[in-house]
Amino acid sequence: MNIKETVLEIIEDLTGTDYTDQLDTDLYEDGTLDSMATVQMLVEIDGQLGITVPVSEYERSEWATPAMIITQVEALQS
């Protein structure tokens, strides 16, 4: 499974919504993600992909949409 599929699956598991066709939806603006869901998402990314997201470097504005989350996780993989 690739990063995009895994991230979308994690978001769907957390929110109950499939964002495959809604990659530019702002998950914070629409109330889908809050601080608790964000922590859960980061824990799942670490657990499923082995990619640790440093919380000190987490900027909500850079992780607001599924597309941005995928881009950030791919960058951390490098």
CORUR-V275372 format. One record per backbone hydrogen bond with DSSP energy under -1.0 kcal/mol. CO is the residue of the C=O (numbers start at 0). NH is the residue of the N-H. Records with the same first field share a line. If there is no record, write none. Layout:
CO = NH ; NH
This chain:
1 = 5
2 = 6
3 = 7
4 = 8
5 = 9
6 = 10
7 = 11
8 = 12
9 = 13
10 = 14
11 = 15
18 = 21
21 = 24
22 = 66
25 = 29
26 = 32
27 = 30
33 = 37
34 = 38
35 = 39
36 = 40
37 = 41
38 = 42
39 = 43
40 = 44
41 = 45
42 = 46
43 = 47
44 = 48 ; 50
45 = 49
53 = 56
54 = 57
58 = 61
59 = 62
63 = 26
64 = 68
65 = 69
66 = 70
67 = 71
68 = 72
69 = 73
70 = 74
71 = 75
72 = 76
